[in-house]
Amino acid sequence: MSSKNNNKLNIPEARAAMDKFKMEAANEVGVNLKEGYNGHLTSREAGSVGGQMVKKMIESYEKNL
């Protein structure tokens, strides 16, 4: 069985919102992100941005329960 991973955001507004959210999270953890490709980041830096995003999503979810 073949499975295709499709992580694309198909709605332009969703892409813009996620990019803004990612930039805010990066700023909070002190990672210098630029628009577009960020291949210069270390795994630690990229992971800290993703971790901060998850942390903020969980906090938002718990606040809205």
mmCIF file of the N, C-alpha and C atoms, coordinates in Angstrom:
data_MODEL
# 
_entry.id   MODEL 
# 
loop_
_atom_site.group_PDB 
_atom_site.id 
_atom_site.type_symbol 
_atom_site.label_atom_id 
_atom_site.label_alt_id 
_atom_site.label_comp_id 
_atom_site.label_asym_id 
_atom_site.label_entity_id 
_atom_site.label_seq_id 
_atom_site.pdbx_PDB_ins_code 
_atom_site.Cartn_x 
_atom_site.Cartn_y 
_atom_site.Cartn_z 
_atom_site.occupancy 
_atom_site.B_iso_or_equiv 
_atom_site.pdbx_formal_charge 
_atom_site.auth_seq_id 
_atom_site.auth_comp_id 
_atom_site.auth_asym_id 
_atom_site.auth_atom_id 
_atom_site.pdbx_PDB_model_num 
ATOM 1   N N  . MET A 1 1  ? 0.847   -1.183 0.000  1.00 0.00 ? 1  MET A N  1 
ATOM 2   C CA . MET A 1 1  ? 0.000   0.000  0.000  1.00 0.00 ? 1  MET A CA 1 
ATOM 3   C C  . MET A 1 1  ? 0.892   1.246  0.000  1.00 0.00 ? 1  MET A C  1 
ATOM 4   N N  . SER A 1 2  ? 0.673   2.121  -0.927 1.00 0.00 ? 2  SER A N  1 
ATOM 5   C CA . SER A 1 2  ? 1.469   3.335  -1.066 1.00 0.00 ? 2  SER A CA 1 
ATOM 6   C C  . SER A 1 2  ? 0.737   4.496  -0.398 1.00 0.00 ? 2  SER A C  1 
ATOM 7   N N  . SER A 1 3  ? 1.483   5.281  0.360  1.00 0.00 ? 3  SER A N  1 
ATOM 8   C CA . SER A 1 3  ? 0.892   6.433  1.039  1.00 0.00 ? 3  SER A CA 1 
ATOM 9   C C  . SER A 1 3  ? 1.693   7.674  0.667  1.00 0.00 ? 3  SER A C  1 
ATOM 10  N N  . LYS A 1 4  ? 0.997   8.705  0.257  1.00 0.00 ? 4  LYS A N  1 
ATOM 11  C CA . LYS A 1 4  ? 1.661   9.955  -0.100 1.00 0.00 ? 4  LYS A CA 1 
ATOM 12  C C  . LYS A 1 4  ? 1.462   10.954 1.031  1.00 0.00 ? 4  LYS A C  1 
ATOM 13  N N  . ASN A 1 5  ? 2.563   11.476 1.554  1.00 0.00 ? 5  ASN A N  1 
ATOM 14  C CA . ASN A 1 5  ? 2.509   12.469 2.626  1.00 0.00 ? 5  ASN A CA 1 
ATOM 15  C C  . ASN A 1 5  ? 2.263   13.828 2.002  1.00 0.00 ? 5  ASN A C  1 
ATOM 16  N N  . ASN A 1 6  ? 1.179   14.471 2.378  1.00 0.00 ? 6  ASN A N  1 
ATOM 17  C CA . ASN A 1 6  ? 0.828   15.771 1.819  1.00 0.00 ? 6  ASN A CA 1 
ATOM 18  C C  . ASN A 1 6  ? 0.679   16.775 2.957  1.00 0.00 ? 6  ASN A C  1 
ATOM 19  N N  . ASN A 1 7  ? 1.752   17.500 3.232  1.00 0.00 ? 7  ASN A N  1 
ATOM 20  C CA . ASN A 1 7  ? 1.738   18.486 4.311  1.00 0.00 ? 7  ASN A CA 1 
ATOM 21  C C  . ASN A 1 7  ? 1.521   19.906 3.801  1.00 0.00 ? 7  ASN A C  1 
ATOM 22  N N  . LYS A 1 8  ? 1.017   20.040 2.591  1.00 0.00 ? 8  LYS A N  1 
ATOM 23  C CA . LYS A 1 8  ? 0.824   21.359 2.010  1.00 0.00 ? 8  LYS A CA 1 
ATOM 24  C C  . LYS A 1 8  ? -0.393  22.050 2.621  1.00 0.00 ? 8  LYS A C  1 
ATOM 25  N N  . LEU A 1 9  ? -0.257  23.365 2.790  1.00 0.00 ? 9  LEU A N  1 
ATOM 26  C CA . LEU A 1 9  ? -1.407  24.175 3.187  1.00 0.00 ? 9  LEU A CA 1 
ATOM 27  C C  . LEU A 1 9  ? -1.986  24.752 1.901  1.00 0.00 ? 9  LEU A C  1 
ATOM 28  N N  . ASN A 1 10 ? -3.188  24.374 1.575  1.00 0.00 ? 10 ASN A N  1 
ATOM 29  C CA . ASN A 1 10 ? -3.776  24.754 0.298  1.00 0.00 ? 10 ASN A CA 1 
ATOM 30  C C  . ASN A 1 10 ? -4.503  26.087 0.324  1.00 0.00 ? 10 ASN A C  1 
ATOM 31  N N  . ILE A 1 11 ? -4.696  26.657 1.483  1.00 0.00 ? 11 ILE A N  1 
ATOM 32  C CA . ILE A 1 11 ? -5.404  27.927 1.594  1.00 0.00 ? 11 ILE A CA 1 
ATOM 33  C C  . ILE A 1 11 ? -4.362  29.015 1.854  1.00 0.00 ? 11 ILE A C  1 
ATOM 34  N N  . PRO A 1 12 ? -4.249  29.999 0.969  1.00 0.00 ? 12 PRO A N  1 
ATOM 35  C CA . PRO A 1 12 ? -3.210  31.028 1.124  1.00 0.00 ? 12 PRO A CA 1 
ATOM 36  C C  . PRO A 1 12 ? -3.236  31.724 2.484  1.00 0.00 ? 12 PRO A C  1 
ATOM 37  N N  . GLU A 1 13 ? -4.435  31.974 3.011  1.00 0.00 ? 13 GLU A N  1 
ATOM 38  C CA . GLU A 1 13 ? -4.528  32.642 4.307  1.00 0.00 ? 13 GLU A CA 1 
ATOM 39  C C  . GLU A 1 13 ? -3.946  31.772 5.420  1.00 0.00 ? 13 GLU A C  1 
ATOM 40  N N  . ALA A 1 14 ? -4.132  30.460 5.299  1.00 0.00 ? 14 ALA A N  1 
ATOM 41  C CA . ALA A 1 14 ? -3.580  29.536 6.290  1.00 0.00 ? 14 ALA A CA 1 
ATOM 42  C C  . ALA A 1 14 ? -2.063  29.548 6.225  1.00 0.00 ? 14 ALA A C  1 
ATOM 43  N N  . ARG A 1 15 ? -1.501  29.575 5.034  1.00 0.00 ? 15 ARG A N  1 
ATOM 44  C CA . ARG A 1 15 ? -0.045  29.624 4.870  1.00 0.00 ? 15 ARG A CA 1 
ATOM 45  C C  . ARG A 1 15 ? 0.512   30.886 5.530  1.00 0.00 ? 15 ARG A C  1 
ATOM 46  N N  . ALA A 1 16 ? -0.117  32.026 5.271  1.00 0.00 ? 16 ALA A N  1 
ATOM 47  C CA . ALA A 1 16 ? 0.344   33.291 5.837  1.00 0.00 ? 16 ALA A CA 1 
ATOM 48  C C  . ALA A 1 16 ? 0.266   33.267 7.364  1.00 0.00 ? 16 ALA A C  1 
ATOM 49  N N  . ALA A 1 17 ? -0.824  32.716 7.901  1.00 0.00 ? 17 ALA A N  1 
ATOM 50  C CA . ALA A 1 17 ? -0.991  32.648 9.352  1.00 0.00 ? 17 ALA A CA 1 
ATOM 51  C C  . ALA A 1 17 ? 0.062   31.736 9.973  1.00 0.00 ? 17 ALA A C  1 
ATOM 52  N N  . MET A 1 18 ? 0.346   30.593 9.339  1.00 0.00 ? 18 MET A N  1 
ATOM 53  C CA . MET A 1 18 ? 1.361   29.672 9.864  1.00 0.00 ? 18 MET A CA 1 
ATOM 54  C C  . MET A 1 18 ? 2.758   30.289 9.785  1.00 0.00 ? 18 MET A C  1 
ATOM 55  N N  . ASP A 1 19 ? 3.042   31.003 8.710  1.00 0.00 ? 19 ASP A N  1 
ATOM 56  C CA . ASP A 1 19 ? 4.347   31.661 8.593  1.00 0.00 ? 19 ASP A CA 1 
ATOM 57  C C  . ASP A 1 19 ? 4.520   32.710 9.683  1.00 0.00 ? 19 ASP A C  1 
ATOM 58  N N  . LYS A 1 20 ? 3.456   33.475 9.951  1.00 0.00 ? 20 LYS A N  1 
ATOM 59  C CA . LYS A 1 20 ? 3.518   34.491 11.013 1.00 0.00 ? 20 LYS A CA 1 
ATOM 60  C C  . LYS A 1 20 ? 3.707   33.825 12.370 1.00 0.00 ? 20 LYS A C  1 
ATOM 61  N N  . PHE A 1 21 ? 2.970   32.748 12.613 1.00 0.00 ? 21 PHE A N  1 
ATOM 62  C CA . PHE A 1 21 ? 3.068   32.000 13.862 1.00 0.00 ? 21 PHE A CA 1 
ATOM 63  C C  . PHE A 1 21 ? 4.482   31.448 14.046 1.00 0.00 ? 21 PHE A C  1 
ATOM 64  N N  . LYS A 1 22 ? 5.056   30.910 12.963 1.00 0.00 ? 22 LYS A N  1 
ATOM 65  C CA . LYS A 1 22 ? 6.409   30.353 13.012 1.00 0.00 ? 22 LYS A CA 1 
ATOM 66  C C  . LYS A 1 22 ? 7.424   31.452 13.327 1.00 0.00 ? 22 LYS A C  1 
ATOM 67  N N  . MET A 1 23 ? 7.277   32.615 12.710 1.00 0.00 ? 23 MET A N  1 
ATOM 68  C CA . MET A 1 23 ? 8.200   33.733 12.959 1.00 0.00 ? 23 MET A CA 1 
ATOM 69  C C  . MET A 1 23 ? 8.104   34.205 14.409 1.00 0.00 ? 23 MET A C  1 
ATOM 70  N N  . GLU A 1 24 ? 6.888   34.273 14.945 1.00 0.00 ? 24 GLU A N  1 
ATOM 71  C CA . GLU A 1 24 ? 6.710   34.674 16.345 1.00 0.00 ? 24 GLU A CA 1 
ATOM 72  C C  . GLU A 1 24 ? 7.375   33.668 17.279 1.00 0.00 ? 24 GLU A C  1 
ATOM 73  N N  . ALA A 1 25 ? 7.188   32.383 17.020 1.00 0.00 ? 25 ALA A N  1 
ATOM 74  C CA . ALA A 1 25 ? 7.785   31.346 17.855 1.00 0.00 ? 25 ALA A CA 1 
ATOM 75  C C  . ALA A 1 25 ? 9.302   31.408 17.776 1.00 0.00 ? 25 ALA A C  1 
ATOM 76  N N  . ALA A 1 26 ? 9.839   31.610 16.583 1.00 0.00 ? 26 ALA A N  1 
ATOM 77  C CA . ALA A 1 26 ? 11.292  31.703 16.411 1.00 0.00 ? 26 ALA A CA 1 
ATOM 78  C C  . ALA A 1 26 ? 11.846  32.895 17.180 1.00 0.00 ? 26 ALA A C  1 
ATOM 79  N N  . ASN A 1 27 ? 11.151  34.005 17.119 1.00 0.00 ? 27 ASN A N  1 
ATOM 80  C CA . ASN A 1 27 ? 11.589  35.203 17.835 1.00 0.00 ? 27 ASN A CA 1 
ATOM 81  C C  . ASN A 1 27 ? 11.598  34.960 19.345 1.00 0.00 ? 27 ASN A C  1 
ATOM 82  N N  . GLU A 1 28 ? 10.604  34.248 19.840 1.00 0.00 ? 28 GLU A N  1 
ATOM 83  C CA . GLU A 1 28 ? 10.504  33.969 21.272 1.00 0.00 ? 28 GLU A CA 1 
ATOM 84  C C  . GLU A 1 28 ? 11.645  33.095 21.787 1.00 0.00 ? 28 GLU A C  1 
ATOM 85  N N  . VAL A 1 29 ? 12.165  32.201 20.938 1.00 0.00 ? 29 VAL A N  1 
ATOM 86  C CA . VAL A 1 29 ? 13.251  31.324 21.374 1.00 0.00 ? 29 VAL A CA 1 
ATOM 87  C C  . VAL A 1 29 ? 14.611  31.811 20.869 1.00 0.00 ? 29 VAL A C  1 
ATOM 88  N N  . GLY A 1 30 ? 14.648  32.989 20.236 1.00 0.00 ? 30 GLY A N  1 
ATOM 89  C CA . GLY A 1 30 ? 15.911  33.590 19.816 1.00 0.00 ? 30 GLY A CA 1 
ATOM 90  C C  . GLY A 1 30 ? 16.532  32.986 18.569 1.00 0.00 ? 30 GLY A C  1 
ATOM 91  N N  . VAL A 1 31 ? 15.715  32.441 17.684 1.00 0.00 ? 31 VAL A N  1 
ATOM 92  C CA . VAL A 1 31 ? 16.215  31.883 16.428 1.00 0.00 ? 31 VAL A CA 1 
ATOM 93  C C  . VAL A 1 31 ? 15.922  32.879 15.311 1.00 0.00 ? 31 VAL A C  1 
ATOM 94  N N  . ASN A 1 32 ? 16.943  33.185 14.521 1.00 0.00 ? 32 ASN A N  1 
ATOM 95  C CA . ASN A 1 32 ? 16.804  34.164 13.442 1.00 0.00 ? 32 ASN A CA 1 
ATOM 96  C C  . ASN A 1 32 ? 16.314  33.478 12.178 1.00 0.00 ? 32 ASN A C  1 
ATOM 97  N N  . LEU A 1 33 ? 15.008  33.547 11.940 1.00 0.00 ? 33 LEU A N  1 
ATOM 98  C CA . LEU A 1 33 ? 14.422  32.989 10.723 1.00 0.00 ? 33 LEU A CA 1 
ATOM 99  C C  . LEU A 1 33 ? 14.333  34.074 9.677  1.00 0.00 ? 33 LEU A C  1 
ATOM 100 N N  . LYS A 1 34 ? 14.455  33.660 8.427  1.00 0.00 ? 34 LYS A N  1 
ATOM 101 C CA . LYS A 1 34 ? 14.221  34.588 7.320  1.00 0.00 ? 34 LYS A CA 1 
ATOM 102 C C  . LYS A 1 34 ? 13.090  34.028 6.475  1.00 0.00 ? 34 LYS A C  1 
ATOM 103 N N  . GLU A 1 35 ? 12.505  34.849 5.634  1.00 0.00 ? 35 GLU A N  1 
ATOM 104 C CA . GLU A 1 35 ? 11.441  34.395 4.739  1.00 0.00 ? 35 GLU A CA 1 
ATOM 105 C C  . GLU A 1 35 ? 12.002  33.341 3.797  1.00 0.00 ? 35 GLU A C  1 
ATOM 106 N N  . GLY A 1 36 ? 11.209  32.323 3.513  1.00 0.00 ? 36 GLY A N  1 
ATOM 107 C CA . GLY A 1 36 ? 11.637  31.295 2.583  1.00 0.00 ? 36 GLY A CA 1 
ATOM 108 C C  . GLY A 1 36 ? 12.437  30.193 3.244  1.00 0.00 ? 36 GLY A C  1 
ATOM 109 N N  . TYR A 1 37 ? 13.400  29.671 2.513  1.00 0.00 ? 37 TYR A N  1 
ATOM 110 C CA . TYR A 1 37 ? 14.193  28.522 2.951  1.00 0.00 ? 37 TYR A CA 1 
ATOM 111 C C  . TYR A 1 37 ? 15.154  28.905 4.069  1.00 0.00 ? 37 TYR A C  1 
ATOM 112 N N  . ASN A 1 38 ? 15.212  28.074 5.109  1.00 0.00 ? 38 ASN A N  1 
ATOM 113 C CA . ASN A 1 38 ? 16.090  28.315 6.252  1.00 0.00 ? 38 ASN A CA 1 
ATOM 114 C C  . ASN A 1 38 ? 17.011  27.130 6.490  1.00 0.00 ? 38 ASN A C  1 
ATOM 115 N N  . GLY A 1 39 ? 17.674  26.680 5.427  1.00 0.00 ? 39 GLY A N  1 
ATOM 116 C CA . GLY A 1 39 ? 18.561  25.529 5.505  1.00 0.00 ? 39 GLY A CA 1 
ATOM 117 C C  . GLY A 1 39 ? 19.781  25.746 6.370  1.00 0.00 ? 39 GLY A C  1 
ATOM 118 N N  . HIS A 1 40 ? 20.044  26.982 6.755  1.00 0.00 ? 40 HIS A N  1 
ATOM 119 C CA . HIS A 1 40 ? 21.198  27.290 7.595  1.00 0.00 ? 40 HIS A CA 1 
ATOM 120 C C  . HIS A 1 40 ? 20.971  26.935 9.070  1.00 0.00 ? 40 HIS A C  1 
ATOM 121 N N  . LEU A 1 41 ? 19.728  26.648 9.448  1.00 0.00 ? 41 LEU A N  1 
ATOM 122 C CA . LEU A 1 41 ? 19.428  26.361 10.846 1.00 0.00 ? 41 LEU A CA 1 
ATOM 123 C C  . LEU A 1 41 ? 19.996  25.014 11.269 1.00 0.00 ? 41 LEU A C  1 
ATOM 124 N N  . THR A 1 42 ? 20.425  24.942 12.520 1.00 0.00 ? 42 THR A N  1 
ATOM 125 C CA . THR A 1 42 ? 20.836  23.656 13.072 1.00 0.00 ? 42 THR A CA 1 
ATOM 126 C C  . THR A 1 42 ? 19.580  22.875 13.442 1.00 0.00 ? 42 THR A C  1 
ATOM 127 N N  . SER A 1 43 ? 19.749  21.594 13.670 1.00 0.00 ? 43 SER A N  1 
ATOM 128 C CA . SER A 1 43 ? 18.611  20.766 14.105 1.00 0.00 ? 43 SER A CA 1 
ATOM 129 C C  . SER A 1 43 ? 18.063  21.278 15.424 1.00 0.00 ? 43 SER A C  1 
ATOM 130 N N  . ARG A 1 44 ? 18.942  21.702 16.307 1.00 0.00 ? 44 ARG A N  1 
ATOM 131 C CA . ARG A 1 44 ? 18.518  22.233 17.605 1.00 0.00 ? 44 ARG A CA 1 
ATOM 132 C C  . ARG A 1 44 ? 17.664  23.484 17.423 1.00 0.00 ? 44 ARG A C  1 
ATOM 133 N N  . GLU A 1 45 ? 18.096  24.392 16.550 1.00 0.00 ? 45 GLU A N  1 
ATOM 134 C CA . GLU A 1 45 ? 17.335  25.619 16.321 1.00 0.00 ? 45 GLU A CA 1 
ATOM 135 C C  . GLU A 1 45 ? 15.966  25.312 15.716 1.00 0.00 ? 45 GLU A C  1 
ATOM 136 N N  . ALA A 1 46 ? 15.945  24.477 14.695 1.00 0.00 ? 46 ALA A N  1 
ATOM 137 C CA . ALA A 1 46 ? 14.673  24.124 14.054 1.00 0.00 ? 46 ALA A CA 1 
ATOM 138 C C  . ALA A 1 46 ? 13.747  23.432 15.050 1.00 0.00 ? 46 ALA A C  1 
ATOM 139 N N  . GLY A 1 47 ? 14.306  22.538 15.863 1.00 0.00 ? 47 GLY A N  1 
ATOM 140 C CA . GLY A 1 47 ? 13.509  21.837 16.860 1.00 0.00 ? 47 GLY A CA 1 
ATOM 141 C C  . GLY A 1 47 ? 12.958  22.763 17.923 1.00 0.00 ? 47 GLY A C  1 
ATOM 142 N N  . SER A 1 48 ? 13.754  23.771 18.299 1.00 0.00 ? 48 SER A N  1 
ATOM 143 C CA . SER A 1 48 ? 13.265  24.697 19.324 1.00 0.00 ? 48 SER A CA 1 
ATOM 144 C C  . SER A 1 48 ? 12.110  25.543 18.794 1.00 0.00 ? 48 SER A C  1 
ATOM 145 N N  . VAL A 1 49 ? 12.149  25.887 17.507 1.00 0.00 ? 49 VAL A N  1 
ATOM 146 C CA . VAL A 1 49 ? 11.043  26.640 16.902 1.00 0.00 ? 49 VAL A CA 1 
ATOM 147 C C  . VAL A 1 49 ? 9.789   25.769 16.874 1.00 0.00 ? 49 VAL A C  1 
ATOM 148 N N  . GLY A 1 50 ? 9.923   24.540 16.388 1.00 0.00 ? 50 GLY A N  1 
ATOM 149 C CA . GLY A 1 50 ? 8.779   23.625 16.349 1.00 0.00 ? 50 GLY A CA 1 
ATOM 150 C C  . GLY A 1 50 ? 8.232   23.340 17.728 1.00 0.00 ? 50 GLY A C  1 
ATOM 151 N N  . GLY A 1 51 ? 9.112   23.149 18.687 1.00 0.00 ? 51 GLY A N  1 
ATOM 152 C CA . GLY A 1 51 ? 8.684   22.895 20.063 1.00 0.00 ? 51 GLY A CA 1 
ATOM 153 C C  . GLY A 1 51 ? 7.931   24.065 20.654 1.00 0.00 ? 51 GLY A C  1 
ATOM 154 N N  . GLN A 1 52 ? 8.392   25.272 20.360 1.00 0.00 ? 52 GLN A N  1 
ATOM 155 C CA . GLN A 1 52 ? 7.708   26.473 20.858 1.00 0.00 ? 52 GLN A CA 1 
ATOM 156 C C  . GLN A 1 52 ? 6.326   26.597 20.224 1.00 0.00 ? 52 GLN A C  1 
ATOM 157 N N  . MET A 1 53 ? 6.228   26.248 18.946 1.00 0.00 ? 53 MET A N  1 
ATOM 158 C CA . MET A 1 53 ? 4.926   26.299 18.270 1.00 0.00 ? 53 MET A CA 1 
ATOM 159 C C  . MET A 1 53 ? 3.953   25.320 18.925 1.00 0.00 ? 53 MET A C  1 
ATOM 160 N N  . VAL A 1 54 ? 4.410   24.104 19.197 1.00 0.00 ? 54 VAL A N  1 
ATOM 161 C CA . VAL A 1 54 ? 3.553   23.097 19.841 1.00 0.00 ? 54 VAL A CA 1 
ATOM 162 C C  . VAL A 1 54 ? 3.153   23.567 21.232 1.00 0.00 ? 54 VAL A C  1 
ATOM 163 N N  . LYS A 1 55 ? 4.097   24.111 21.979 1.00 0.00 ? 55 LYS A N  1 
ATOM 164 C CA . LYS A 1 55 ? 3.814   24.612 23.328 1.00 0.00 ? 55 LYS A CA 1 
ATOM 165 C C  . LYS A 1 55 ? 2.709   25.671 23.284 1.00 0.00 ? 55 LYS A C  1 
ATOM 166 N N  . LYS A 1 56 ? 2.814   26.608 22.342 1.00 0.00 ? 56 LYS A N  1 
ATOM 167 C CA . LYS A 1 56 ? 1.804   27.663 22.228 1.00 0.00 ? 56 LYS A CA 1 
ATOM 168 C C  . LYS A 1 56 ? 0.445   27.107 21.800 1.00 0.00 ? 56 LYS A C  1 
ATOM 169 N N  . MET A 1 57 ? 0.441   26.099 20.921 1.00 0.00 ? 57 MET A N  1 
ATOM 170 C CA . MET A 1 57 ? -0.822  25.495 20.496 1.00 0.00 ? 57 MET A CA 1 
ATOM 171 C C  . MET A 1 57 ? -1.502  24.779 21.659 1.00 0.00 ? 57 MET A C  1 
ATOM 172 N N  . ILE A 1 58 ? -0.724  24.078 22.473 1.00 0.00 ? 58 ILE A N  1 
ATOM 173 C CA . ILE A 1 58 ? -1.283  23.380 23.637 1.00 0.00 ? 58 ILE A CA 1 
ATOM 174 C C  . ILE A 1 58 ? -1.835  24.386 24.635 1.00 0.00 ? 58 ILE A C  1 
ATOM 175 N N  . GLU A 1 59 ? -1.085  25.459 24.897 1.00 0.00 ? 59 GLU A N  1 
ATOM 176 C CA . GLU A 1 59 ? -1.566  26.496 25.817 1.00 0.00 ? 59 GLU A CA 1 
ATOM 177 C C  . GLU A 1 59 ? -2.877  27.102 25.325 1.00 0.00 ? 59 GLU A C  1 
ATOM 178 N N  . SER A 1 60 ? -2.967  27.360 24.029 1.00 0.00 ? 60 SER A N  1 
ATOM 179 C CA . SER A 1 60 ? -4.186  27.930 23.451 1.00 0.00 ? 60 SER A CA 1 
ATOM 180 C C  . SER A 1 60 ? -5.350  26.956 23.580 1.00 0.00 ? 60 SER A C  1 
ATOM 181 N N  . TYR A 1 61 ? -5.103  25.690 23.301 1.00 0.00 ? 61 TYR A N  1 
ATOM 182 C CA . TYR A 1 61 ? -6.142  24.671 23.415 1.00 0.00 ? 61 TYR A CA 1 
ATOM 183 C C  . TYR A 1 61 ? -6.652  24.572 24.856 1.00 0.00 ? 61 TYR A C  1 
ATOM 184 N N  . GLU A 1 62 ? -5.715  24.512 25.808 1.00 0.00 ? 62 GLU A N  1 
ATOM 185 C CA . GLU A 1 62 ? -6.118  24.383 27.220 1.00 0.00 ? 62 GLU A CA 1 
ATOM 186 C C  . GLU A 1 62 ? -6.875  25.599 27.698 1.00 0.00 ? 62 GLU A C  1 
ATOM 187 N N  . LYS A 1 63 ? -6.501  26.785 27.208 1.00 0.00 ? 63 LYS A N  1 
ATOM 188 C CA . LYS A 1 63 ? -7.187  28.008 27.604 1.00 0.00 ? 63 LYS A CA 1 
ATOM 189 C C  . LYS A 1 63 ? -8.626  28.028 27.093 1.00 0.00 ? 63 LYS A C  1 
ATOM 190 N N  . ASN A 1 64 ? -8.853  27.385 25.954 1.00 0.00 ? 64 ASN A N  1 
ATOM 191 C CA . ASN A 1 64 ? -10.182 27.406 25.333 1.00 0.00 ? 64 ASN A CA 1 
ATOM 192 C C  . ASN A 1 64 ? -11.056 26.227 25.706 1.00 0.00 ? 64 ASN A C  1 
ATOM 193 N N  . LEU A 1 65 ? -10.634 25.416 26.665 1.00 0.00 ? 65 LEU A N  1 
ATOM 194 C CA . LEU A 1 65 ? -11.457 24.273 27.090 1.00 0.00 ? 65 LEU A CA 1 
ATOM 195 C C  . LEU A 1 65 ? -12.666 24.734 27.870 1.00 0.00 ? 65 LEU A C  1 
# 
